């Protein structure tokens, strides 16, 4: 049980930060974009997806707030659960990769980071994205380090990756490129007589299925946006996210933070 004391400490630090800010002001992006879209989704139901407002941001930007009634208090409280998911998946990933000390350092860096925790007492998409990202990295560590190739883990991996794409789609080009890459390797070594290459080809096939399943819902949304609105993308905001996320000067940081 002592093994889990450190992630529990990380949860408590983050929860304290969130609970102190339950009544703080609403971020302008949430006030003018996410919350109005969430309220429209609640009022109109699935019909909202056929309106132009539905592609201004990616779906989890308004679906997650709508799940909590578009109420900032309940959204921030729900983000406590996302924070716990981030801490425990980061902890497990780090301990698999580097042992106990690596896990402790990871939890402390996450809990006392000057930027990351401040997003959780907000209605922004960063908490959802981080939850999906840390969860996906955890499944990769289980897969490659712990050699857990179970179907349930692969389903979790695809689900976490889908969450990242539907919250902040900065991986929307990297995932399809990764899919093409692992398919190419699996095809190249499909008839190899060497055991190591056979194992690599088998692993690449498994990864390919996981990446492909993670793209199903995003692909359907891109198809919907393209056919209805002529926008062959997940949302108009994703262009900025992609630029800032891949530009060598920005490295994912918005200009205000530079």
C-alpha positions as CSV (number, residue, x, y, z in Angstrom):
1,X,0.0,0.0,0.0
2,X,3.0,2.4,0.6
3,X,3.6,2.2,-3.2
4,X,0.5,4.2,-3.8
5,X,1.1,6.9,-1.2
6,X,3.1,9.1,-3.6
7,X,0.3,9.3,-6.3
8,X,-2.2,9.9,-3.6
9,X,-0.1,12.8,-2.4
10,X,0.0,14.2,-6.0
11,X,-3.8,13.9,-6.1
12,X,-4.3,15.7,-2.8
13,X,-2.0,18.6,-3.9
14,X,-3.9,19.0,-7.2
15,X,-7.3,18.7,-5.6
16,X,-6.4,21.4,-3.1
17,X,-5.4,23.7,-6.0
18,X,-8.7,23.0,-7.8
19,X,-11.0,23.3,-4.8
20,X,-9.5,26.7,-3.8
21,X,-10.5,27.9,-7.3
22,X,-14.0,26.5,-7.7
23,X,-15.5,30.0,-7.6
24,X,-12.9,31.9,-9.5
25,X,-13.7,33.8,-12.7
26,X,-14.3,32.0,-16.1
27,X,-11.6,32.1,-18.7
28,X,-12.6,34.1,-21.8
29,X,-12.2,31.2,-24.1
30,X,-14.6,29.2,-22.0
31,X,-17.0,32.1,-21.5
32,X,-17.3,32.9,-25.2
33,X,-16.7,29.6,-26.9
34,X,-16.9,26.4,-24.9
35,X,-19.7,27.1,-22.5
36,X,-22.1,28.7,-25.1
37,X,-21.5,25.6,-27.3
38,X,-22.1,23.3,-24.4
39,X,-25.4,25.1,-23.6
40,X,-26.4,24.9,-27.3
41,X,-25.7,21.1,-27.2
42,X,-27.9,20.7,-24.2
43,X,-30.7,22.8,-25.7
44,X,-30.6,21.3,-29.3
45,X,-29.3,17.8,-28.6
46,X,-27.5,16.0,-31.5
47,X,-29.0,18.5,-33.9
48,X,-26.3,20.9,-32.7
49,X,-23.7,18.8,-34.6
50,X,-25.3,19.9,-37.9
51,X,-24.8,23.6,-37.0
52,X,-21.8,25.7,-38.0
53,X,-21.0,26.3,-34.3
54,X,-20.2,22.6,-33.9
55,X,-16.9,22.7,-35.8
56,X,-15.5,25.9,-34.2
57,X,-13.9,23.7,-31.6
58,X,-13.5,19.9,-31.3
59,X,-16.3,17.9,-29.8
60,X,-15.0,17.3,-26.3
61,X,-14.5,21.1,-25.9
62,X,-18.3,21.4,-25.5
63,X,-19.4,17.8,-24.8
64,X,-17.4,17.5,-21.5
65,X,-18.9,20.8,-20.1
66,X,-22.3,19.8,-21.3
67,X,-22.0,16.5,-19.4
68,X,-21.9,18.6,-16.2
69,X,-24.7,21.0,-17.2
70,X,-22.4,23.7,-18.5
71,X,-22.0,24.7,-14.9
72,X,-18.4,25.9,-14.1
73,X,-18.6,24.6,-10.5
74,X,-19.5,21.0,-11.5
75,X,-17.1,21.0,-14.4
76,X,-14.2,22.0,-12.2
77,X,-15.2,19.5,-9.6
78,X,-15.4,16.8,-12.3
79,X,-11.9,17.8,-13.3
80,X,-10.7,16.5,-10.0
81,X,-11.3,13.0,-11.5
82,X,-9.3,13.9,-14.6
83,X,-6.5,15.1,-12.4
84,X,-6.4,11.8,-10.4
85,X,-6.4,9.9,-13.7
86,X,-3.4,12.0,-14.9
87,X,-1.5,11.5,-11.7
88,X,-2.0,7.7,-11.4
89,X,-1.3,7.0,-15.1
90,X,1.8,9.2,-15.1
91,X,2.9,7.4,-11.9
92,X,2.4,3.9,-13.3
93,X,4.1,4.9,-16.6
94,X,7.1,6.4,-14.8
95,X,7.6,3.4,-12.4
96,X,7.5,1.0,-15.3
97,X,10.1,3.0,-17.2
98,X,12.4,4.0,-14.4
99,X,11.4,2.5,-11.1
100,X,10.1,4.0,-7.8
101,X,12.3,7.0,-7.8
102,X,11.3,7.9,-11.4
103,X,7.7,7.7,-10.3
104,X,8.2,9.9,-7.2
105,X,10.0,12.6,-9.3
106,X,7.2,12.4,-11.9
107,X,4.4,12.9,-9.4
108,X,6.2,15.8,-7.7
109,X,6.9,17.5,-11.0
110,X,3.3,17.1,-12.1
111,X,1.9,18.3,-8.7
112,X,4.1,21.3,-8.4
113,X,4.4,22.3,-12.0
114,X,3.8,26.0,-12.4
115,X,1.6,25.6,-15.5
116,X,-0.2,22.3,-15.8
117,X,-2.3,22.2,-12.6
118,X,-3.8,25.7,-13.1
119,X,-5.8,24.5,-16.1
120,X,-7.8,22.0,-14.0
121,X,-10.0,24.6,-12.2
122,X,-11.2,25.9,-15.6
123,X,-13.6,24.9,-18.3
124,X,-10.9,24.6,-21.0
125,X,-9.8,21.5,-22.9
126,X,-6.4,21.1,-21.4
127,X,-7.5,18.8,-18.5
128,X,-9.3,16.4,-21.0
129,X,-6.3,16.4,-23.3
130,X,-3.8,15.7,-20.5
131,X,-6.0,12.9,-19.2
132,X,-6.0,11.3,-22.6
133,X,-2.3,11.9,-23.2
134,X,-1.1,10.5,-19.9
135,X,-3.5,7.6,-20.2
136,X,-2.2,6.8,-23.7
137,X,1.5,7.0,-22.5
138,X,0.6,4.6,-19.6
139,X,-0.9,2.0,-22.0
140,X,2.3,2.2,-24.2
141,X,4.5,1.6,-21.1
142,X,2.3,-1.4,-20.1
143,X,2.5,-2.7,-23.7
144,X,6.2,-2.3,-24.3
145,X,7.8,-2.6,-20.8
146,X,5.4,-4.8,-18.9
147,X,4.6,-6.9,-22.0
148,X,0.9,-6.6,-21.4
149,X,-0.6,-7.3,-24.8
150,X,-4.2,-7.9,-23.6
151,X,-7.2,-6.8,-25.7
152,X,-8.5,-4.7,-22.9
153,X,-5.3,-2.7,-22.7
154,X,-5.4,-2.1,-26.5
155,X,-8.9,-0.9,-26.3
156,X,-7.9,1.5,-23.5
157,X,-5.0,2.7,-25.6
158,X,-7.3,3.5,-28.6
159,X,-9.8,5.2,-26.3
160,X,-7.2,7.4,-24.6
161,X,-5.8,8.4,-28.0
162,X,-9.3,9.2,-29.3
163,X,-9.8,11.5,-26.3
164,X,-6.6,13.5,-27.2
165,X,-7.8,13.9,-30.8
166,X,-11.3,15.0,-29.7
167,X,-10.0,17.5,-27.1
168,X,-6.9,19.2,-28.6
169,X,-6.1,17.6,-32.0
170,X,-2.4,18.4,-32.2
171,X,-1.7,14.7,-33.0
172,X,-4.1,14.6,-35.9
173,X,-1.3,14.3,-38.5
174,X,1.1,12.3,-36.4
175,X,-1.4,9.5,-35.7
176,X,-2.2,8.8,-39.4
177,X,1.5,9.0,-40.2
178,X,2.3,6.6,-37.4
179,X,-0.4,4.2,-38.7
180,X,1.2,4.3,-42.2
181,X,4.6,3.7,-40.6
182,X,3.7,0.6,-38.6
183,X,1.7,-0.9,-41.5
184,X,4.8,-0.5,-43.7
185,X,7.1,-2.2,-41.2
186,X,4.6,-5.0,-40.6
187,X,4.2,-5.6,-44.4
188,X,8.0,-5.5,-45.0
189,X,8.7,-8.1,-42.3
190,X,5.6,-10.2,-42.7
191,X,7.5,-13.2,-44.2
192,X,10.8,-12.8,-42.3
193,X,12.3,-15.9,-40.9
194,X,14.0,-14.1,-38.0
195,X,12.2,-14.4,-34.7
196,X,12.9,-10.8,-33.7
197,X,11.6,-9.4,-36.9
198,X,8.5,-11.6,-36.7
199,X,7.9,-10.2,-33.2
200,X,8.3,-6.7,-34.5
201,X,5.9,-7.3,-37.3
202,X,3.3,-8.8,-34.9
203,X,3.7,-5.8,-32.6
204,X,3.3,-3.4,-35.5
205,X,0.1,-5.1,-36.5
206,X,-1.3,-4.7,-33.0
207,X,-0.3,-1.0,-32.9
208,X,-1.8,-0.5,-36.4
209,X,-5.2,-1.8,-35.2
210,X,-5.0,0.4,-32.1
211,X,-4.2,3.6,-34.1
212,X,-6.8,2.7,-36.7
213,X,-9.6,2.4,-34.1
214,X,-8.5,5.6,-32.4
215,X,-9.1,7.4,-35.7
216,X,-12.7,6.0,-36.3
217,X,-14.7,8.7,-34.5
218,X,-12.4,11.6,-35.6
219,X,-12.6,10.4,-39.2
220,X,-16.4,10.4,-39.0
221,X,-16.4,13.9,-37.6
222,X,-14.1,15.1,-40.4
223,X,-16.4,13.4,-42.9
224,X,-19.4,15.2,-41.4
225,X,-17.7,18.6,-41.3
226,X,-16.5,18.1,-44.9
227,X,-19.8,17.1,-46.4
228,X,-21.9,19.6,-44.4
229,X,-19.6,22.6,-44.3
230,X,-16.7,22.0,-46.6
231,X,-14.3,21.9,-43.7
232,X,-12.2,18.7,-44.0
233,X,-10.9,18.9,-40.4
234,X,-12.0,18.4,-36.8
235,X,-12.4,22.1,-36.1
236,X,-11.3,25.5,-37.2
237,X,-9.3,25.9,-34.0
238,X,-7.2,22.8,-34.8
239,X,-5.2,24.7,-37.4
240,X,-3.8,27.0,-34.8
241,X,-3.2,24.1,-32.4
242,X,-1.4,22.1,-35.1
243,X,0.8,25.1,-36.0
244,X,1.8,25.9,-32.4
245,X,2.2,22.3,-31.6
246,X,4.6,21.4,-34.4
247,X,6.5,24.7,-34.9
248,X,10.1,24.5,-33.7
249,X,9.9,27.9,-32.0
250,X,6.5,27.4,-30.2
251,X,6.8,23.7,-29.2
252,X,3.1,23.6,-28.2
253,X,3.2,26.8,-26.2
254,X,0.7,29.6,-27.0
255,X,2.4,32.9,-27.6
256,X,1.1,34.4,-24.4
257,X,3.1,31.9,-22.4
258,X,6.4,32.6,-24.3
